[in-house]
Amino acid sequence: MNTPDGSDPGALDGDDDGPDEALPLLYNVVYCSRASPQVDEAEVARIVATARRLNPQHDITGMLVFGSGIFFQWLEGPRDPVVALMDRLRQDPRHRDVVQLSESEEHRDRVFPAWDMEWVGAQDIHEVLADAMETAEDPAHAATLALLLEELKTGQLSALRPNR
Ligand SMILES: Cc1cc2nc3c(=O)[nH]c(=O)nc-3n(C[C@H](O)[C@H](O)[C@H](O)COP(=O)(O)O)c2cc1C
C-alpha cells in the first residue's frame, strides 16, 4: 500500500490505480438462513467441525453466527471454491430460506484472516462486526462492514426470525 494509514480514498471507488492489484482477488458472500427445527447446538458444533476441516483445504475463511434459529455466515476466499460451497450449502437440509445479503469480488485483504470458521454467538455479532470495522485497513472494507451492521440493525435478520 502506498498509504500506510489506509486512508487512500481511491480504495473506495475501486479504480485500478495500482496498489490494490497486489492484494489477492477475494470473493465474499454473506447470507442468512433459517435453521431446520431439529438443529441444536450439537448439530451446529458438527457443522463448524466440518467447516474447520474443509475450509482450509479451499483457502476459505469466515464466520458463522447462530442464534434464535437463524444462521448468518460470512465466507471469503477464491471465487470457485466459495461458489461451490454456496451450492452445497443451498442443498443442506439443516437450514432453509437461504437469503444472500451481499456478494463481492475485489482485490483486498481478508476480513477474518485467522478464522477457518469461527462460531460466534448471536449476542456477539455486533461486537465482532464493529471490531472488524475498527481494525479494517481498507476503507472500502470498513464501509462494507458498516453497511452490514446497518442491515442487522434495520432488521433483515429479525425478518427471518421463526415463530417459536
Ligand atoms: C449453516 C451452515 C454453514 C456451513 N458452513 C460450511 C462451511 O463453512 N464449510 C463447509 O465446508 N461446509 C459448511 N457447511 C456444511 C455443508 O453444507 C456441507 O455439508 C459440507 O461442506 C460437506 O459437503 P458434502 O456433504 O457435499 O461432502 C455448512 C452447513 C450449514 C447448514
The ligand as a Gaussian input file, in Angstrom:
#p B3LYP/6-31G(d) Opt

LIG

0 1
 C      -25.247000     -23.005000       8.230000
 C      -24.233000     -23.931000       7.619000
 C      -22.933000     -23.487000       7.424000
 C      -21.981000     -24.326000       6.842000
 N      -20.709000     -23.862000       6.630000
 C      -19.818000     -24.642000       5.995000
 C      -18.511000     -24.169000       5.712000
 O      -18.116000     -23.048000       6.029000
 N      -17.658000     -25.018000       5.078000
 C      -18.017000     -26.286000       4.710000
 O      -17.212000     -26.983000       4.116000
 N      -19.245000     -26.754000       4.976000
 C      -20.143000     -25.981000       5.615000
 N      -21.395000     -26.475000       5.880000
 C      -21.700000     -27.869000       5.535000
 C      -22.000000     -28.032000       4.049000
 O      -23.359000     -27.750000       3.788000
 C      -21.683000     -29.490000       3.597000
 O      -22.395000     -30.399000       4.378000
 C      -20.184000     -29.781000       3.740000
 O      -19.431000     -28.827000       3.048000
 C      -19.808000     -31.178000       3.219000
 O      -20.216000     -31.314000       1.894000
 P      -20.670000     -32.750000       1.352000
 O      -21.744000     -33.210000       2.311000
 O      -21.187000     -32.484000      -0.036000
 O      -19.444000     -33.599000       1.404000
 C      -22.355000     -25.645000       6.460000
 C      -23.680000     -26.081000       6.667000
 C      -24.610000     -25.238000       7.241000
 C      -26.023000     -25.732000       7.456000

